[in-house]
């Protein structure tokens, strides 16, 4: 079967960019767009259209020349993927697409990164570069285009790393980034998925900052013998592995292929990876489909209706539900047509409405699953809600983490028979999904204390009087009422809506990373206590817990 190679923005290293450009122009009809010469590298940006033989469907191609003796100038005829498969053992360049380049640049500067070669006014294309010394030899390009591009995280190639280059402190940086393998696309991946790029880093915290700013959605990942983080974009993902130099591998996969790269840590090959990676040339076994726990049920223009769809568990939250929610919120934030989000829970199998029972205590008792994703917190929004205004439509019960999900939303529309509460203390747990930060800002401290310490639930009317619930509607009409409120918001100017929410939100401690860190330090001993396990086990076994204060 003939492979087809598609890309939207691809960066490759070549020895002579101009010579390669001439060949690309002659053989692929590539047209130069812009270029530049900097101390660290030379680059040339070109546009590649569809090739007549149908095997290359292009986009923007960037040719990079570095001081580090990159791969030999290569023939470009027809199948550029063959070149990349041959020379893809070392990555030196990552390109990202972001919807708002200036906002991303500002966030990077606030996080302590500095940029080089900024072009914010080039027609149809904006870009900034982060020098390679800041992130262990990886040159980072961040770009913005008028329309979303399919591939948001792509690799270039290199022969040697950048460790000999001076960093911004005038010293050499021993850090390293290396690609390890590509993985098959997850079930939720969009068309054009390019696999999971795995890189090593000796500064995981700093790398976390970068990929959070670049709108990567954190996902849990296990990696044998090392600490790892995973960030996902609709068309690709990056796994960061923290450790010492000595991680090696090769990236050799492209859309439509089933070829994967062998990988190893140090001198010891690893036979089985957490992503079913197999040695080069072998086929990847089929993987069971991940259940879909989050769906869209849009009905009004400008309003995204997101549904937690796990009725058999009363819409309880585990890590997979949190990941899917976070990914859906990110899609909403990227979609200019979405001005408001309505969040609801799927009805129970018997037809009764319910919002969410909060944390899946059975999963917690069995495996310690706490329904969080790094950087976003519980349910994929507690610590970092979507930028888009979001309304909770509450039917039935919003208890424990379910109440915390509703509190993380900007507005709440509740059915008259809905019940809210924080029963965590009755299960030996702490309500650390944001409610203890948000409630004292919205209601008197003594009432917040009573709700949190007794674990009793209250009615929607009570919370409406306290100013937590915006509107109370008849039972069964919460979603309709939320859409009515959303429509009133969606008719307004989108930039004004986003800015207004951002300004109002900045007054809350719930957006303060320090407050979350302090809360986590206080709550962590409770979550790892015997009482916590007893409370969750008692819930799963339908019995009263026996707490011992241990």
C-alpha positions in Angstrom: 0.0 0.0 0.0 1.4 3.4 -1.0 1.8 5.8 1.9 0.6 9.3 1.8 2.4 12.0 3.6 0.5 15.1 4.9 1.6 18.0 7.0 0.6 21.6 7.8 3.9 22.8 9.3 7.0 20.8 9.3 10.6 21.7 10.3 13.6 19.8 9.1 17.3 20.3 9.4 19.5 20.5 6.3 23.0 21.5 5.6 22.3 24.0 2.8 18.8 25.5 3.0 19.0 27.5 -0.2 20.2 24.5 -2.2 17.5 22.4 -0.7 14.9 25.1 -1.4 15.9 25.2 -5.1 15.4 21.4 -5.3 12.1 21.6 -3.5 11.0 24.3 -5.9 12.0 22.3 -8.9 10.6 18.9 -7.8 7.6 19.9 -5.6 6.7 23.3 -6.7 7.5 24.7 -3.3 7.4 28.5 -3.1 9.6 30.5 -0.6 7.7 32.6 1.9 10.2 34.1 4.3 13.6 33.4 5.9 16.1 34.7 8.4 19.7 34.4 9.7 20.3 34.3 13.5 23.3 33.3 15.6 21.8 30.0 16.4 20.4 29.0 13.0 19.3 30.0 9.5 15.9 29.2 8.4 13.7 29.4 5.2 10.0 29.0 5.3 8.3 27.6 2.1 4.9 26.5 1.0 4.4 23.1 -0.5 1.2 22.3 -2.4 -0.3 19.0 -3.5 2.1 17.0 -5.6 0.7 15.7 -8.9 1.5 12.0 -8.0 -0.8 12.4 -5.0 1.7 11.1 -2.4 2.6 14.5 -0.8 0.0 16.8 0.5 1.7 19.8 1.9 1.6 22.9 3.9 4.4 25.1 5.3 7.8 23.6 5.2 10.7 25.1 7.3 14.3 24.4 6.4 16.7 24.8 9.3 20.5 25.1 9.2 22.3 25.0 12.6 25.9 25.3 13.8 25.8 21.7 14.8 26.5 20.0 11.4 22.9 18.9 10.6 22.1 16.0 8.2 23.3 16.1 4.6 21.4 18.0 2.0 18.9 15.5 0.8 16.9 14.9 -2.4 13.3 16.0 -2.0 11.6 14.1 -4.8 8.2 12.9 -4.0 8.6 11.1 -0.7 9.9 13.5 2.0 8.8 11.0 4.6 11.5 8.6 3.5 14.1 11.3 4.3 12.6 11.9 7.7 12.3 8.1 8.5 16.0 7.9 7.7 17.2 11.0 9.6 14.6 11.1 12.3 16.8 9.9 15.2 17.4 13.3 16.7 15.0 16.2 17.0 16.2 19.7 17.2 13.1 21.7 16.4 9.5 21.7 17.6 6.8 23.9 15.9 3.6 24.7 17.7 0.5 26.5 16.4 -1.4 28.7 18.9 -4.6 30.7 18.4 -3.2 33.9 20.0 0.5 34.3 19.5 0.8 37.6 21.5 -1.0 36.0 24.5 1.2 32.9 24.3 4.3 35.1 24.1 3.2 37.2 27.1 2.6 34.0 29.1 6.0 32.7 28.2 7.7 35.9 29.2 5.8 35.9 32.5 7.0 32.3 33.1 10.6 33.4 32.6 11.3 32.4 29.0 12.9 34.8 26.6 12.3 34.8 22.9 14.4 35.5 19.8 13.4 36.5 16.3 9.9 37.7 16.7 7.8 38.4 13.6 4.3 39.4 14.6 3.2 41.2 11.5 4.0 38.9 8.6 0.8 38.5 6.5 -0.9 35.3 7.3 1.8 34.1 9.6 3.1 35.2 13.0 6.0 33.5 14.8 8.4 33.8 17.7 11.3 31.5 18.6 12.6 30.4 22.0 16.4 29.8 21.9 17.5 26.2 22.4 19.4 26.9 25.6 16.2 27.3 27.6 14.8 23.8 27.1 17.7 21.4 26.8 18.7 21.7 23.2 15.3 22.0 21.6 14.6 25.1 19.5 10.9 26.0 20.0 8.9 27.9 17.4 5.5 29.2 18.2 3.3 30.4 15.3 -0.2 31.6 14.6 -2.1 31.4 11.3 -5.4 32.8 10.3 -7.1 29.4 10.3 -6.3 26.5 12.7 -3.7 24.2 11.4 -4.1 20.5 11.8 -0.7 19.5 13.1 0.1 21.5 16.3 3.2 19.7 17.5 5.8 18.5 14.9 9.4 17.3 15.0 12.3 18.4 12.9 15.6 16.5 12.9 19.2 17.0 14.1 22.4 15.0 14.3 23.8 16.3 17.6 22.2 18.1 20.5 22.7 21.7 21.4 24.5 21.1 24.7 27.6 23.0 23.6 25.7 26.3 23.0 25.8 28.9 25.7 22.6 29.4 27.6 21.2 32.7 28.8 23.3 32.6 31.9 26.5 32.5 29.8 27.2 28.8 30.7 26.8 25.6 28.8 23.6 23.6 29.5 24.1 19.9 30.0 20.4 19.3 29.4 19.0 17.1 26.7 15.9 16.3 24.7 15.7 13.2 22.7 12.8 11.6 20.7 12.1 8.0 21.8 9.1 6.6 19.9 5.9 7.3 18.1 2.6 5.8 19.3 -0.7 5.0 17.6 -3.4 7.7 17.8 -5.8 7.6 20.8 -9.5 7.1 20.0 -10.3 10.8 20.4 -7.5 12.0 18.0 -8.5 14.1 15.0 -7.7 13.4 11.4 -4.0 13.9 10.7 -2.7 12.6 14.1 1.1 12.3 13.9 1.7 10.1 17.0 3.2 10.7 20.4 6.7 12.2 20.4 8.6 11.2 23.5 11.5 13.4 24.6 13.8 13.3 27.6 14.4 16.3 29.8 16.4 17.0 32.9 14.1 19.8 33.9 10.6 18.4 34.0 9.0 21.3 35.9 10.2 23.9 33.4 9.1 21.7 30.5 5.7 21.4 32.2 5.4 25.2 32.2 6.1 25.5 28.5 3.6 22.9 27.3 0.9 24.1 29.7 1.3 27.6 28.1 1.1 26.0 24.7 -2.3 24.6 25.5 -1.3 21.0 25.8 -3.9 18.9 27.7 -2.2 16.9 30.5 -2.8 13.2 30.6 -1.6 10.5 33.0 1.1 8.3 31.6 3.3 5.6 33.1 6.9 5.1 32.0 9.1 2.2 33.2 11.7 3.4 35.6 11.2 7.1 35.2 9.0 10.1 36.0 7.0 11.2 32.9 4.4 13.7 31.8 2.1 13.6 28.8 0.6 16.6 26.9 -1.9 16.1 24.1 -3.0 18.3 21.2 -5.8 17.2 18.8 -3.2 16.0 16.3 -0.3 14.8 18.4 1.2 14.5 21.8 4.4 14.8 23.7 5.6 12.6 26.5 8.4 14.2 28.7 10.6 11.8 30.5 12.8 13.0 33.3 16.2 11.3 33.8 19.9 11.3 33.0 21.4 11.4 29.4 21.4 8.0 27.9 17.8 7.7 26.7 17.9 6.8 23.0 15.3 6.0 20.3 14.1 6.8 16.8 11.0 8.4 15.4 10.0 6.6 12.2 6.2 6.7 11.9 3.9 8.8 9.7 0.1 9.1 9.1 -1.3 5.9 7.7 1.6 3.6 8.7 1.8 0.9 11.3 5.5 1.0 11.7 6.9 2.0 15.1 10.3 2.7 16.5 12.4 0.6 18.8 13.4 2.4 22.0 15.7 1.9 25.0 16.8 3.4 28.2 20.6 3.5 28.5 22.0 0.3 27.1 19.0 -1.9 28.0 16.3 -2.2 25.4 12.7 -2.1 26.8 10.5 -4.7 25.2 7.1 -3.4 26.1 6.1 0.3 26.4 3.0 1.7 28.0 1.8 2.6 24.5 2.2 -0.8 22.9 5.3 0.3 21.0 6.9 -2.5 19.1 10.3 -2.8 17.4 10.8 -1.1 14.1 9.0 -2.9 11.3 6.6 -4.7 13.4 2.9 -4.1 13.4 1.1 -2.5 16.4 -1.6 -4.7 18.0 -5.1 -3.5 18.0 -6.0 -1.7 21.3 -9.5 -1.7 22.9 -11.4 1.5 22.3 -11.4 3.9 25.2 -15.0 4.4 26.5 -16.4 7.8 25.6 -17.6 9.5 28.8 -18.0 13.0 27.5 -20.2 14.0 24.5 -21.5 17.1 22.8 -25.2 17.8 22.5 -25.2 21.2 21.0 -28.6 22.7 20.2 -28.1 26.5 20.0 -25.6 28.5 17.8 -22.7 29.8 19.8 -23.3 27.4 22.7 -21.4 24.2 23.2 -23.4 21.7 25.3 -20.9 19.3 27.0 -22.4 16.2 28.8 -20.8 14.0 31.4 -22.0 10.7 30.1 -21.4 8.0 32.7 -24.9 7.4 34.0 -24.2 3.9 35.3 -21.8 5.5 37.8 -24.0 8.6 38.5 -21.6 10.6 36.3 -18.7 10.0 38.8 -15.3 11.3 37.8 -12.2 9.2 37.3 -9.0 10.2 35.5 -10.3 9.2 32.0 -13.5 11.3 32.5 -11.3 14.2 33.7 -9.1 13.9 30.6 -12.0 13.8 28.2 -13.6 16.8 29.9 -10.3 18.8 29.8 -9.8 17.9 26.1 -13.4 19.0 25.3 -13.0 22.3 27.1 -9.8 22.9 25.2 -11.6 22.2 21.9 -14.3 24.7 22.9 -11.7 27.3 23.8 -10.1 26.9 20.4 -13.4 27.1 18.4 -14.2 30.7 17.6 -17.8 29.7 17.1 -18.2 28.7 20.7 -19.0 31.7 23.0 -20.5 29.8 26.0 -20.4 26.3 27.4 -23.2 24.5 29.1 -22.1 21.6 31.2 -24.6 18.9 32.4 -24.8 15.3 33.5 -26.5 12.5 31.6 -29.7 11.2 33.1 -29.6 8.0 35.1 -30.7 4.7 33.4 -34.2 5.1 35.0 -34.5 8.6 33.5 -34.0 10.7 36.6 -31.7 13.6 36.2 -28.4 13.9 37.9 -25.3 16.1 37.6 -22.4 14.2 39.1 -21.7 12.2 42.2 -18.1 13.6 42.2 -15.1 11.4 42.6 -15.5 7.8 41.6 -14.9 6.3 45.1 -14.9 2.8 43.9 -12.0 3.6 41.5 -10.2 5.5 44.3 -10.6 2.5 46.7 -9.4 0.1 44.0 -6.4 2.0 42.5 -6.1 5.4 44.1 -7.6 7.2 41.1 -8.4 10.7 42.2 -9.9 12.0 38.9 -7.3 14.7 38.3 -5.1 15.7 35.4 -1.9 17.7 36.0 -2.4 21.4 35.5 -6.2 21.3 35.4 -7.0 19.5 38.6 -10.2 17.6 39.4 -12.5 16.8 36.5 -10.3 18.7 34.1 -11.4 22.1 35.2 -11.2 22.7 39.0 -7.8 24.4 38.9 -8.0 25.7 35.3 -11.5 26.2 34.1 -12.1 26.9 30.4 -11.5 30.4 29.1 -14.9 30.4 27.6 -17.8 31.3 30.0 -19.3 28.1 31.3 -22.7 27.4 32.9 -23.5 24.3 35.1 -27.0 22.9 34.4 -27.7 20.9 37.6 -30.4 18.2 37.9 -30.7 15.8 40.8 -27.5 15.6 42.9 -24.3 17.6 42.7 -22.5 16.2 45.7 -18.8 16.3 46.7 -16.8 16.7 43.6 -20.0 17.2 41.7 -20.6 20.4 43.7 -17.0 21.4 43.1 -17.5 21.0 39.4 -20.5 23.3 39.6 -18.6 25.8 41.7 -15.8 25.9 39.1 -18.3 27.0 36.5 -19.1 30.7 36.2 -22.8 30.4 36.6 -25.2 27.7 37.9 -28.8 27.0 36.8 -30.4 24.3 39.0 -33.6 22.4 39.1 -35.8 23.1 42.1 -35.3 19.5 43.4 -31.5 19.6 43.0 -29.3 18.9 46.0 -25.8 20.2 46.7 -23.3 19.2 49.4 -19.8 18.4 50.4 -19.9 15.0 52.1 -16.2 14.3 51.8 -15.6 14.4 55.6 -18.1 11.6 56.0 -15.8 9.4 53.9 -12.5 10.4 55.5 -11.6 12.8 52.7 -11.0 16.5 52.1 -13.0 18.5 49.6 -9.9 19.8 47.9 -11.3 20.3 44.4 -11.7 24.0 44.8 -14.9 24.3 47.0 -12.9 25.3 50.1 -11.3 28.1 48.2 -14.4 29.3 46.3 -17.2 29.0 48.9 -15.7 31.5 51.4 -15.5 34.1 48.6 -19.2 33.7 47.8 -21.0 33.1 51.1 -20.4 33.9 54.7 -17.4 32.0 56.2 -19.5 30.5 59.0 -22.0 29.0 56.5 -19.2 27.7 54.3 -17.6 26.1 57.4 -20.9 24.4 58.4 -21.4 23.0 54.9 -17.9 21.6 54.7 -17.7 20.3 58.3 -21.1 18.6 58.6 -21.2 17.1 55.1 -25.0 17.7 54.9 -26.6 18.7 51.6 -28.8 21.7 50.9 -31.4 22.6 48.3 -31.1 24.7 45.2 -33.3 27.4 46.7 -31.0 27.7 49.7 -28.0 28.2 47.4 -30.0 30.7 45.4 -30.7 32.8 48.5 -27.0 32.6 49.3 -26.0 33.8 45.8 -24.3 30.6 44.6 -27.1 29.4 42.2 -28.1 32.0 39.6 -31.5 30.6 38.6 -33.8 27.9 40.0 -36.1 26.3 37.4 -38.7 23.5 37.6 -37.4 19.9 37.8 -36.3 18.6 34.4 -35.7 22.1 33.0 -32.2 22.9 34.1 -30.6 22.3 30.7 -33.3 24.4 29.0 -32.8 27.2 31.6 -29.0 27.0 31.1 -29.4 27.3 27.3 -31.7 30.3 27.8 -29.0 32.0 29.9 -26.3 31.0 27.5 -28.1 32.4 24.6 -28.3 35.8 26.3 -24.6 35.7 26.8 -23.7 34.3 23.4 -25.2 37.2 21.5 -22.5 39.5 23.0 -19.0 40.3 21.6 -16.7 37.3 22.1 -13.5 39.3 22.9 -15.4 41.3 25.5 -16.9 38.2 27.1 -13.4 36.6 27.4 -11.8 39.7 28.8 -14.7 40.3 31.3 -14.5 36.7 32.6 -10.7 37.0 32.9 -10.8 40.2 34.9 -13.6 38.9 37.2 -11.8 35.6 37.7 -8.5 37.2 38.8 -10.0 38.3 42.0 -10.5 34.6 43.1 -8.0 32.6 45.2 -9.0 29.7 43.1 -6.8 31.0 40.3 -3.9 31.4 42.6 -1.4 28.6 42.1 0.0 29.2 45.6 -3.3 28.6 47.2 -3.7 25.3 45.4 -0.2 24.2 46.4 -0.9 25.2 50.1 -4.2 23.3 50.0 -2.5 20.2 48.5 0.1 20.1 51.2 -2.6 20.2 53.9 -4.9 17.7 52.2 -2.3 15.1 51.0 -1.8 13.4 54.4 -5.6 12.9 54.6 -5.9 11.3 51.1 -3.1 8.8 51.9 -4.5 8.0 55.4 -6.1 4.7 56.5 -9.3 6.7 57.2 -9.5 7.7 53.5 -9.2 4.1 52.3 -11.7 3.0 54.9 -14.2 5.7 53.9 -13.9 4.8 50.2 -14.1 1.0 50.9 -17.1 1.5 53.1 -18.9 3.4 50.3 -18.1 0.7 47.8 -19.2 -2.0 50.2 -22.4 -0.1 51.2 -21.6 0.0 55.0 -20.8 2.6 57.6 -17.1 3.5 57.9 -15.1 2.9 61.0 -12.7 5.8 61.3 -9.6 5.6 63.6 -7.9 8.9 63.0 -5.0 7.2 61.2 
